[in-house]
Amino acid sequence: MKDYFNDRNLSNTRLKFKICSKMVDKIPGHCRNRYKYHEEGFNCTECKIEMTQQHCTICPARANIREDLDMSSFDDVVTYFKRYLTIEKNK
């Protein structure tokens, strides 16, 4: 059993599972049918590179979101995606 199942926070556990299975919402490269007809297509709106979960974590346009985070720590990656999803939701 994966360690994240022992996390006491249900929303964190769900997000950790989505990260591990590459199913984070608002990332067009992972949900191709959902974003098929968007004008941006599957590309990052800033870099014009295919927007995947990996690109999202290294994108220079999103550096301010991961400013104080260690992206080698899984808990910080979860924090990053929480921030990213909040920003995308408010657009």
CORTA-V726139 format. One record per residue. RES is the residue in one letter. PSI is psi in radians with two decimals (NA if undefined). OMEGA is omega as a letter, one per 20 degrees, with the letter a starting at -180 (NA if undefined). D_CENTER is the distance of its C-alpha to the mean C-alpha in whole Angstrom. Layout:
RES_PSI_OMEGA_D_CENTER, RES_PSI_OMEGA_D_CENTER
This chain:
M_2.42_r_23, K_2.59_a_20, D_-0.58_a_20, Y_-0.25_r_17, F_-0.32_r_19, N_-0.05_r_21, D_2.40_a_19, R_-0.22_a_21, N_1.98_a_18, L_-0.72_a_17, S_-0.65_r_14, N_-0.72_r_13, T_-0.76_r_14, R_-0.75_r_13, L_-0.68_r_9, K_-0.73_r_10, F_-0.76_r_12, K_-0.68_r_9, I_-0.82_a_7, C_-0.59_a_11, S_0.11_r_11, K_0.87_r_9, M_0.56_r_9, V_2.32_r_5, D_2.78_r_7, K_0.37_r_7, I_1.79_a_7, P_-0.58_a_10, G_-0.33_a_11, H_-0.44_a_10, C_1.17_a_12, R_-0.71_a_15, N_-0.58_a_18, R_-0.58_a_16, Y_0.24_a_15, K_-0.66_a_19, Y_0.19_r_21, H_2.58_a_18, E_-0.53_r_20, E_-0.31_a_17, G_-2.34_a_17, F_0.07_a_14, N_2.69_r_14, C_2.38_a_12, T_-0.36_a_14, E_-0.78_a_15, C_-0.32_a_16, K_0.41_r_17, I_2.66_a_15, E_2.24_a_13, M_1.80_r_10, T_3.03_r_8, Q_-0.69_r_5, Q_-0.81_r_8, H_-0.67_a_9, C_-0.62_a_6, T_-0.24_r_7, I_-0.04_a_11, C_2.20_r_11, P_-0.50_a_14, A_-0.33_a_14, R_0.32_a_11, A_-0.56_a_13, N_-0.47_r_14, I_-0.63_a_11, R_0.34_a_11, E_-0.85_a_15, D_0.34_a_17, L_2.61_r_14, D_1.84_a_15, M_-0.04_r_12, S_-0.18_r_14, S_2.19_a_15, F_-0.62_r_12, D_-0.63_r_13, D_-0.57_r_12, V_-0.71_r_8, V_-0.77_r_8, T_-0.73_r_10, Y_-0.85_a_7, F_-0.52_r_4, K_-0.79_r_8, R_-0.79_a_9, Y_-0.82_a_6, L_-0.61_r_7, T_-0.77_r_10, I_-0.78_a_11, E_-0.62_r_10, K_-0.61_a_12, N_-0.05_r_15, K_NA_NA_15
